[in-house]
Amino acid sequence: MSRPPRIEPSGDVVARIAAIALALPEAHEEDAWTGVRWRIRAKTFAHVLVSQEGYTSAYREMTGIAEPTTVLTLRSTGDELLALAQAGPPYYQPPWSPTVVGMVIDDNTDWDEVAELVTESYLFCAPQKLRRLLAR
């Protein structure tokens, strides 16, 4: 049985996240195994993809939602991670990493919240020299 073709996130969603992520010092964008990711050096701080049937998906496995769903994964820690992981939809915490949180991206997405979370994820991954640039 063959798998369905991968569904990629919409160009509008990728562009909105890119506008946030690429404004951060030395951040770069690249195609991921699916979707698009933003990195600081070798560390991924944001990854947008479509969770869909036929492919492994922590979101789908945790929620049972089968229809294609755009999700953004980010890095977090401490109280923020705990709060997001316990908040419920649109947030979830994949079981494969203690520092990753995911969120559904849809028509109800709060893009100010996305900007804050992408920036916090960048700060989690970036070396101290680059974190200081944002503190100025």
N, CA, C and O of each residue as an XYZ file, in Angstrom:
544
protein
N       0.842     -1.186      0.000
C       0.000      0.000      0.000
C       0.886      1.248      0.000
O       1.754      1.400      0.860
N       0.666      2.122     -0.949
C       1.489      3.321     -1.026
C       0.894      4.440     -0.178
O      -0.310      4.488      0.070
N       1.760      5.322      0.252
C       1.326      6.465      1.054
C       0.802      7.569      0.152
O       1.190      7.675     -1.011
N      -0.085      8.391      0.704
C      -0.523      9.558     -0.070
C       0.643     10.549     -0.179
O       1.562     10.521      0.639
N       0.603     11.412     -1.178
C       1.660     12.418     -1.270
C       1.621     13.347     -0.054
O       0.561     13.608      0.515
N       2.786     13.833      0.323
C       2.883     14.769      1.435
C       2.135     16.054      1.105
O       2.196     16.552     -0.019
N       1.443     16.572      2.080
C       0.799     17.879      1.965
C       1.733     18.885      2.622
O       2.150     18.693      3.764
N       2.055     19.928      1.926
C       2.938     20.962      2.479
C       2.098     22.085      3.077
O       0.974     22.319      2.633
N       2.632     22.784      4.082
C       1.892     23.917      4.658
C       1.675     25.007      3.604
O       2.458     25.145      2.664
N       0.613     25.765      3.779
C       0.306     26.808      2.796
C       1.418     27.855      2.749
O       2.088     28.127      3.745
N       1.587     28.423      1.577
C       2.593     29.473      1.402
C       2.349     30.663      2.298
O       3.304     31.290      2.757
N       1.091     30.994      2.561
C       0.770     32.125      3.443
C       1.255     31.868      4.861
O       1.820     32.756      5.498
N       1.034     30.649      5.356
C       1.475     30.305      6.707
C       2.993     30.344      6.786
O       3.554     30.920      7.718
N       3.659     29.735      5.812
C       5.127     29.735      5.784
C       5.645     31.173      5.744
O       6.593     31.506      6.455
N       5.043     32.015      4.934
C       5.490     33.414      4.814
C       5.318     34.170      6.129
O       6.185     34.957      6.509
N       4.211     33.938      6.822
C       3.977     34.643      8.093
C       4.991     34.223      9.144
O       5.516     35.061      9.877
N       5.266     32.930      9.220
C       6.253     32.462     10.202
C       7.646     32.929      9.795
O       8.439     33.332     10.646
N       7.945     32.877      8.507
C       9.257     33.320      8.019
C       9.505     34.783      8.357
O      10.620     35.148      8.730
N       8.491     35.618      8.235
C       8.655     37.041      8.540
C       9.078     37.240      9.996
O       9.848     38.150     10.303
N       8.586     36.407     10.868
C       8.950     36.478     12.290
C      10.345     35.893     12.492
O      11.220     36.538     13.069
N      10.541     34.673     12.016
C      11.776     33.942     12.283
C      13.003     34.577     11.643
O      14.059     34.662     12.270
N      12.868     35.022     10.402
C      14.034     35.548      9.688
C      14.437     36.947     10.135
O      15.483     37.451      9.727
N      13.617     37.576     10.968
C      13.981     38.866     11.549
C      14.951     38.691     12.725
O      15.502     39.672     13.224
N      15.160     37.457     13.162
C      16.035     37.170     14.299
C      17.471     36.990     13.816
O      17.688     36.457     12.727
N      18.456     37.424     14.605
C      19.857     37.395     14.168
C      20.331     36.010     13.723
O      20.198     35.025     14.449
N      20.882     35.965     12.519
C      21.499     34.782     11.922
C      20.542     33.613     11.689
O      20.993     32.508     11.386
N      19.251     33.829     11.821
C      18.284     32.755     11.555
C      18.242     32.474     10.059
O      18.419     33.374      9.239
N      18.006     31.215      9.719
C      17.863     30.851      8.307
C      16.739     29.825      8.155
O      16.359     29.136      9.101
N      16.232     29.752      6.942
C      15.114     28.866      6.620
C      15.612     27.755      5.718
O      16.485     27.962      4.875
N      15.043     26.566      5.909
C      15.364     25.468      4.997
C      14.201     24.499      4.932
O      13.385     24.414      5.850
N      14.142     23.768      3.823
C      13.152     22.709      3.712
C      13.528     21.618      4.703
O      14.702     21.278      4.847
N      12.530     21.074      5.382
C      12.748     19.972      6.317
C      12.313     18.677      5.643
O      11.893     18.698      4.486
N      12.405     17.571      6.333
C      11.951     16.286      5.780
C      10.504     16.387      5.351
O      10.074     15.691      4.431
N       9.756     17.242      6.007
C       8.432     17.663      5.565
C       8.225     19.064      6.100
O       8.643     19.371      7.216
N       7.603     19.893      5.339
C       7.399     21.267      5.786
C       8.664     22.103      5.695
O       9.587     21.798      4.940
N       8.678     23.163      6.487
C       9.773     24.135      6.474
C      10.216     24.354      7.913
O       9.399     24.381      8.833
N      11.523     24.509      8.091
C      12.032     24.787      9.435
C      12.937     26.007      9.415
O      13.517     26.366      8.390
N      13.039     26.630     10.580
C      13.906     27.781     10.777
C      14.915     27.402     11.832
O      14.582     26.817     12.863
N      16.173     27.753     11.546
C      17.265     27.312     12.399
C      18.160     28.475     12.782
O      18.269     29.480     12.079
N      18.796     28.290     13.929
C      19.895     29.142     14.324
C      21.091     28.204     14.418
O      21.164     27.326     15.278
N      22.014     28.423     13.508
C      23.137     27.508     13.318
C      22.575     26.121     13.043
O      21.853     25.962     12.058
N      22.863     25.108     13.855
C      22.379     23.750     13.556
C      21.130     23.377     14.348
O      20.678     22.234     14.281
N      20.565     24.323     15.096
C      19.412     24.016     15.950
C      18.116     24.546     15.342
O      18.025     25.716     14.972
N      17.128     23.683     15.246
C      15.813     24.081     14.752
C      15.034     24.738     15.883
O      14.882     24.163     16.960
N      14.537     25.959     15.628
C      13.724     26.625     16.646
C      12.259     26.749     16.242
O      11.427     27.108     17.075
N      11.927     26.465     15.002
C      10.530     26.462     14.555
C      10.419     25.538     13.342
O      11.293     25.532     12.476
N       9.341     24.763     13.287
C       9.125     23.831     12.178
C       7.631     23.757     11.926
O       6.866     23.383     12.815
N       7.214     24.111     10.727
C       5.804     24.031     10.364
C       5.627     22.896      9.357
O       6.399     22.760      8.408
N       4.598     22.089      9.586
C       4.320     20.947      8.728
C       2.842     20.618      8.788
O       2.099     21.178      9.593
N       2.429     19.711      7.936
C       1.040     19.261      7.952
C       1.009     17.834      8.489
O       1.632     16.929      7.933
N       0.272     17.656      9.577
C       0.030     16.331     10.144
C      -1.035     15.677      9.273
O      -2.106     16.247      9.065
N      -0.745     14.480      8.762
C      -1.700     13.821      7.874
C      -1.600     12.311      8.004
O      -0.587     11.777      8.456
N      -2.658     11.639      7.606
C      -2.675     10.180      7.641
C      -1.626      9.632      6.682
O      -1.321     10.232      5.651
N      -1.080      8.467      7.056
C      -0.076      7.823      6.226
C       1.340      8.135      6.661
O       2.291      7.536      6.157
N       1.497      9.084      7.608
C       2.806      9.495      8.093
C       2.756      9.598      9.610
O       1.722      9.941     10.184
N       3.872      9.302     10.250
C       3.954      9.413     11.697
C       3.693     10.860     12.103
O       4.237     11.793     11.511
N       2.856     11.031     13.117
C       2.516     12.368     13.576
C       2.151     12.323     15.052
O       1.150     11.713     15.427
N       2.952     12.963     15.887
C       2.644     13.022     17.320
C       1.291     13.689     17.534
O       0.509     13.260     18.383
N       1.017     14.742     16.762
C      -0.256     15.453     16.927
C      -1.426     14.508     16.648
O      -2.354     14.417     17.452
N      -1.386     13.818     15.536
C      -2.484     12.925     15.168
C      -2.616     11.785     16.178
O      -3.725     11.417     16.567
N      -1.479     11.230     16.597
C      -1.516     10.135     17.565
C      -2.080     10.579     18.911
O      -2.768      9.807     19.578
N      -1.796     11.812     19.313
C      -2.277     12.315     20.601
C      -3.747     12.718     20.557
O      -4.461     12.568     21.548
N      -4.201     13.223     19.423
C      -5.554     13.775     19.349
C      -6.546     12.862     18.647
O      -7.753     12.961     18.872
N      -6.043     11.972     17.797
C      -6.931     11.138     17.007
C      -7.535     11.857     15.815
O      -8.349     11.282     15.094
N      -7.149     13.102     15.600
C      -7.673     13.887     14.476
C      -6.992     13.417     13.193
O      -5.772     13.507     13.057
N      -7.792     12.915     12.260
C      -7.243     12.318     11.042
C      -7.094     13.324      9.901
O      -6.208     13.166      9.061
N      -7.946     14.362      9.853
C      -7.855     15.275      8.716
C      -6.548     16.070      8.775
O      -6.044     16.352      9.862
N      -6.003     16.430      7.620
C      -4.750     17.176      7.583
C      -4.830     18.440      8.438
O      -5.778     19.219      8.337
N      -3.809     18.623      9.284
C      -3.776     19.744     10.227
C      -2.391     20.370     10.197
O      -1.391     19.668     10.340
N      -2.323     21.677     10.012
C      -1.040     22.378     10.033
C      -0.626     22.598     11.476
O      -1.394     23.123     12.283
N       0.603     22.189     11.793
C       1.125     22.362     13.145
C       2.495     23.028     13.090
O       3.247     22.878     12.127
N       2.792     23.764     14.149
C       4.073     24.436     14.316
C       4.692     23.888     15.593
O       4.060     23.916     16.649
N       5.927     23.388     15.509
C       6.616     22.951     16.710
C       7.713     23.942     17.047
O       8.357     24.520     16.171
N       7.904     24.119     18.349
C       8.821     25.117     18.887
C       9.531     24.533     20.101
O       9.118     23.503     20.635
N      10.579     25.183     20.525
C      11.285     24.781     21.747
C      10.857     25.690     22.895
O      10.604     26.881     22.715
N      10.787     25.096     24.064
C      10.413     25.852     25.251
C      10.951     25.122     26.474
O      11.424     23.990     26.376
N      10.874     25.772     27.612
C      11.366     25.169     28.841
C      10.671     25.805     30.039
O      10.003     26.831     29.912
N      10.833     25.201     31.169
C      10.366     25.777     32.423
C       8.866     25.997     32.492
O       8.072     25.204     31.988
N       8.505     27.097     33.132
C       7.098     27.405     33.370
C       6.318     27.602     32.072
O       5.156     27.207     31.980
N       6.952     28.213     31.069
C       6.251     28.429     29.800
C       5.890     27.090     29.149
O       4.765     26.903     28.687
N       6.844     26.170     29.117
C       6.585     24.849     28.541
C       5.471     24.149     29.308
O       4.561     23.580     28.704
N       5.538     24.187     30.615
C       4.521     23.541     31.442
C       3.145     24.140     31.179
O       2.162     23.414     31.036
N       3.081     25.455     31.116
C       1.796     26.130     30.872
C       1.226     25.762     29.506
O       0.036     25.471     29.389
N       2.061     25.775     28.480
C       1.588     25.442     27.129
C       1.175     23.977     27.034
O       0.142     23.657     26.447
N       1.984     23.087     27.614
C       1.694     21.655     27.544
C       0.376     21.324     28.250
O      -0.325     20.390     27.859
N       0.047     22.086     29.279
C      -1.181     21.833     30.037
C      -2.372     22.644     29.538
O      -3.499     22.429     29.986
N      -2.135     23.569     28.620
C      -3.205     24.467     28.162
C      -4.252     23.752     27.315
O      -5.405     24.180     27.257
N      -3.856     22.671     26.662
C      -4.785     22.010     25.752
C      -4.832     22.751     24.426
O      -4.014     23.637     24.178
N      -5.790     22.392     23.567
C      -5.841     22.964     22.220
C      -5.818     24.490     22.245
O      -6.506     25.118     23.049
N      -5.021     25.076     21.358
C      -4.345     24.506     20.182
C      -2.952     23.951     20.478
O      -2.228     23.605     19.545
N      -2.554     23.855     21.759
C      -1.206     23.412     22.105
C      -1.174     21.926     22.446
O      -2.175     21.349     22.872
N      -0.014     21.323     22.253
C       0.208     19.942     22.654
C       1.707     19.746     22.852
O       2.513     20.510     22.321
N       2.079     18.718     23.621
C       3.497     18.421     23.802
C       3.790     17.038     23.254
O       3.324     16.042     23.807
N       4.564     16.962     22.165
C       4.922     15.666     21.608
C       5.708     14.851     22.640
O       6.533     15.407     23.366
N       5.464     13.559     22.708
C       6.148     12.736     23.711
C       7.622     12.495     23.407
O       8.347     12.003     24.272
N       8.081     12.824     22.214
C       9.450     12.510     21.821
C      10.487     13.525     22.265
O      11.676     13.312     22.029
N      10.084     14.626     22.900
C      11.072     15.597     23.375
C      10.544     16.353     24.587
O       9.400     16.806     24.588
N      11.376     16.491     25.619
C      10.944     17.237     26.803
C      10.989     18.753     26.625
O      10.566     19.490     27.515
N      11.496     19.226     25.489
C      11.607     20.673     25.284
C      10.840     21.174     24.071
O      11.023     22.319     23.660
N       9.984     20.340     23.491
C       9.234     20.745     22.302
C       7.755     20.884     22.652
O       7.184     20.059     23.365
N       7.160     21.937     22.137
C       5.719     22.132     22.241
C       5.206     22.402     20.837
O       5.894     23.015     20.021
N       4.000     21.942     20.563
C       3.406     22.169     19.260
C       2.127     22.969     19.395
O       1.502     23.023     20.454
N       1.765     23.582     18.296
C       0.485     24.291     18.253
C      -0.123     24.162     16.873
O       0.581     24.137     15.863
N      -1.446     24.081     16.849
C      -2.180     24.039     15.588
C      -2.204     25.446     15.005
O      -2.423     26.422     15.723
N      -1.979     25.540     13.707
C      -2.082     26.806     12.983
C      -3.338     26.713     12.117
O      -3.429     25.878     11.217
N      -4.299     27.583     12.407
C      -5.555     27.582     11.653
C      -6.116     28.997     11.588
O      -5.409     29.960     11.886
N      -7.362     29.126     11.207
C      -7.977     30.453     11.068
C      -8.087     31.198     12.396
O      -8.258     32.417     12.410
N      -7.988     30.475     13.511
C      -8.104     31.100     14.830
C      -6.755     31.423     15.459
O      -6.704     31.869     16.605
N      -5.676     31.210     14.741
C      -4.340     31.420     15.295
C      -4.126     32.868     15.690
O      -4.459     33.787     14.942
N      -3.566     33.060     16.877
C      -3.179     34.372     17.378
C      -1.727     34.597     16.926
O      -0.796     34.044     17.511
N      -1.551     35.402     15.898
C      -0.220     35.580     15.317
C       0.718     36.365     16.208
O       1.934     36.233     16.074
N       0.192     37.182     17.120
C       1.055     37.831     18.121
C       1.648     36.778     19.050
O       2.815     36.862     19.433
N       0.835     35.783     19.408
C       1.302     34.674     20.241
C       2.351     33.856     19.490
O       3.356     33.453     20.075
N       2.127     33.610     18.207
C       3.114     32.887     17.400
C       4.437     33.646     17.405
O       5.494     33.041     17.589
N       4.395     34.953     17.207
C       5.624     35.758     17.200
C       6.363     35.639     18.530
O       7.586     35.498     18.556
N       5.630     35.696     19.613
C       6.239     35.583     20.932
C       6.867     34.187     21.128
O       7.987     34.069     21.625
N       6.139     33.149     20.735
C       6.638     31.789     20.917
C       7.830     31.477     20.011
O       8.766     30.799     20.434
N       7.804     31.963     18.775
C       8.940     31.759     17.865
C      10.175     32.462     18.431
O      11.274     31.907     18.406
N       9.994     33.670     18.934
C      11.116     34.422     19.510
C      11.655     33.713     20.750
O      12.870     33.593     20.911
N      10.779     33.247     21.620
C      11.212     32.522     22.821
C      11.952     31.235     22.446
O      12.942     30.879     23.085
N      11.477     30.548     21.423
C      12.127     29.327     20.965
C      13.522     29.636     20.419
O      14.479     28.907     20.683
N      13.620     30.712     19.666
C      14.923     31.158     19.156
C      15.877     31.410     20.325
O      17.022     30.958     20.312
N      15.393     32.135     21.331
C      16.230     32.450     22.492
C      16.671     31.178     23.216
O      17.777     31.127     23.752
N      15.832     30.169     23.236
C      16.162     28.883     23.846
C      17.321     28.218     23.093
O      18.182     27.592     23.711
N      17.347     28.351     21.775
C      18.328     27.663     20.926
C      19.578     28.474     20.618
O      20.635     27.899     20.359
N      19.477     29.783     20.642
C      20.576     30.644     20.187
C      21.718     30.698     21.201
O      21.497     30.598     22.408
N      22.940     30.859     20.694
C      24.067     31.070     21.612
C      23.913     32.414     22.331
O      23.228     33.320     21.857
N      24.561     32.511     23.468
C      24.434     33.709     24.318
C      24.751     34.996     23.559
O      24.081     36.009     23.762
N      25.744     34.972     22.701
C      26.135     36.164     21.924
C      24.940     36.696     21.132
O      24.713     37.906     21.093
N      24.175     35.801     20.501
C      23.031     36.237     19.699
C      21.843     36.619     20.587
O      21.087     37.533     20.256
N      21.682     35.925     21.700
C      20.597     36.304     22.627
C      20.809     37.724     23.130
O      19.849     38.474     23.302
N      22.070     38.098     23.368
C      22.361     39.452     23.840
C      21.968     40.506     22.804
O      21.574     41.615     23.166
N      22.074     40.168     21.523
C      21.687     41.131     20.477
C      20.223     41.519     20.591
O      19.861     42.662     20.313
N      19.385     40.585     20.994
C      17.953     40.875     21.126
C      17.631     41.630     22.405
O      16.588     42.277     22.502
N      18.516     41.552     23.382
C      18.273     42.207     24.670
C      18.577     43.704     24.601
O      18.226     44.456     25.510
N      19.217     44.122     23.539
C      19.606     45.549     23.424
C      18.426     46.433     23.165
O      18.580     47.649     23.044
